[in-house]
Amino acid sequence: MGLFKSLSVVGWACRNVFKRFFKGGLWAPFLLLTLIQIIALGLLLTFHQPWSQWGMMPLLKWSGGEGAVHYPYFFSVMPVAFARITLILGILLSSWLIGVATLKFAESFGRKVTDRPWSHAFKFYPHLILLTAVTSVVVFTAFLSQRLVPSDLFLTNSAARWGVRFGTQFLAVVIQAFFIYGVAWIVLKEENFMSAIKSSFSTAKSIFLPTVILVGITAMFQFPLSYVQGRGDLITNKFQPEMMIGIMGVEIFAELILGFVLAGAVTFLFLWKQEGAQ
Amino acid sequence: MKTMRFLMLGFLVVLLGGCYHSEFSGRYKAEEALWKANREFTRLSIKPKLVEPEQWEALANTYQELGEKYKATPVPSGDSPEALAAAEMRAIAARALARSGNLRASMGDSTEAEAIFRSIDQEFADIPNAQGTGLLALAQLLQRQSRTPEAIQAYEKIINTIEPAPSAQGVEGVVMFLPLRVARMKAGNAQNKAPFYEDARAYYRNQIQNPKHAESAYEARSRLVDVASDLGDWNEALDQMRVMEREVTTFEDPPEDPGKIKFAMAEATRLGLGKIEEAAGILEELVAKYPESTFAARALLSLSKYEGSRENTETAINYLDRLREEYPKEDSFLAQGALYRARLLERTGDWAGALEAYRSLPVEHPLSEEALISHLEIASRYDRVGDATSRGRSLGEAEEAYRNFISRFPAEGLSYSAREKLARIYGAQKRWEEAISELESLAEALRGTPQGAAQLWAAAQLSERELKDTERAIKLYETAVTLYPNTQTGVKSAEALSRLKGGE
């Protein structure tokens, strides 16, 4: 499939998702996940208070050493700690919620599988967890490849630095593209996680360019936020440390919207490829 | 079932409550409050003249309230994380109180400042570093007030309480300087200073033999050099510097440039022992051994001046050529070298070469004091040889050059120097009114500084001696007495005033 055809396919998928933007029922899993992220962020911000000290202080020290529980260095470490929370939430919770969202989108696109999407998705919870865990590990390994670049080159040469950043980001996008149909194969076709991975690879291969474009676009929107979060020291020293809270709030909101669009568009493409969606 | 759930919930609450330590929460809040107060201090310090006294007062109160709030934090015994957190809260309280005291001292309320510092000394005896912070601020305040015995007492208490850590922030980082400072304060203007330095010597020798930190021994040796220099014991100073030169290169992150030590050895040999040739030898070693050091460039310049003083002009110029070739980025030394080259050439009768060198200075090193001086040197030369026409022309060129400099670089620090030289040009051309106006304007721009005092004095002198404008001179002397009462300018101005008014 050529570039322009791929772009029009992605546009078509996204249009169909945007048409369903105001259907409240479709937002439920995403809003629940966002609520949990906000609660997690709140617990992190109040790490020193009675209700969160027991869990958040060890997490912060693990993420950034002893300095992470001191003001204002805490704000530099906060994105790292939050990313770890999000990773755990992702594996334990959003794996199931994305499954629910996939079922709801499928119903919306005319492919009803079940009357009870929440419990139906929960039936496949172990497979969904395994799929998410494997995807996370592989993506994480892709980002670890940055360490192959000599650190002095990374620090002194901005072309090398940006090249590596974009390179690993692209690699992560491609990896995610291959795994992204796994949830649909599990909850819609009721495959186990190993078969779902194989089938996902096969689906992604058949519509490789549209899938990479779709995943790439959402990653592109998130990249500036994750870059800014990585410059926590600069924000703490030059501006207000509390600005990090705003940045992370924007990121959570962006994930809500982008997650909705991505889940919907992926489900649409999956159905289009498998069964010819309406 | 309900009872089970209730019991489990209760168990969870007790478990979580048991995991809660208020010290961590308190420490975080204290850190936040101190950081925000420091941020405000930084903001106000950017343009302190624009800050109202009430704002400083409010900030001092903020620091004081912060200190009062956390100073009574109970510290559990032992080394548990909670005990350390509580101790850190108290240390924050001490820092906040010290800041409050310093602000009050800068606002002129030294009584309140002293009370705050003394309270830190008494209330934070269990946290030596915190106590030391207060003692150091107290000692510095007492020293500024010339209450020398009390200041010495405070400094000695710090020395006896705090272990020096030269690379640390705060009071630990300055402890190593204090025995020397105390020795100097005790010695004052005494003829025989040696007995007053014995305690300092003993302290530093002990630090060399029993250092707690890697840099302590080195730093102590550096202070022994200062002690020896104060006492004129140059051989001792040189011995210590030789050891320092050997030791400094053993550090992974050398605390000092070895070239700097070598240069200091040359200076001690030249100025202290009067062995100029030996000093030149040390400079040659410096250039050979530490070519990458900034002091190598400085050494080449010094060697040039040494050879120049012995009338070895060619050798002197060779050193300047080496300086130019090997250190093209050391602009400051290159400018000094260029000026010295011009003076050497002038001295040897090569005026054409000297003139070219003087004229090239503003082109090659435009933002240098030497470039500004070069115009005056040309005019002085023509004055010396009695060439009035060339002198007049060169004074005109100098005036134009200074005006251009001032208009191009008004904010540059050197513009004050350019203005002062412009005033001298006016004086050389007997344009007294313009000279005095320029000096008055410069004195106003540099108000409160020794340079401002000097310009005010010069303006008053010109008014009195050249313009014969006694009224204007009196006004200027009175301003000098008001602004600089306890300075040499103030004293001389008062004498001039009584002379002028007495004569009326």
Interface residues (C-beta under 8 A of the other chain):
Chain A: H48 Q49 P50 W51 Q53 W54 M57 V69 H70 Y71 P72 F74
Chain B: L16 G17 C19 Y20 H21 F24 S25 R27 Y28 K29 E31 E32 W35
